[in-house]
């Protein structure tokens, strides 16, 4: 799965579950630009995990500051397509 596909899927999750209506860009900051409070941040994290069937490690999740960081974290946890 490409970074663009992951971003598009995260954008869909954000629209459905936290009501985010703008276009997501990798440089957007999770708290400042997406205006995520703790409940919305938790909802987004859980729904992204559900969408991709992954589980974020708390240490990795703590490092996510931008949408690009989230895309990279998801990409790291997805199984390789080579299998």
Buried (B, 14 or more C-beta within 10 A) or exposed (E): EEEEEBBEBBBEBBEEBBEBEEEBEBEBBBEEBBEBEEEBBEBBBEBBBEBBEBEBEEEBBEEBEBBBBBBBBBBEBEEEEEE
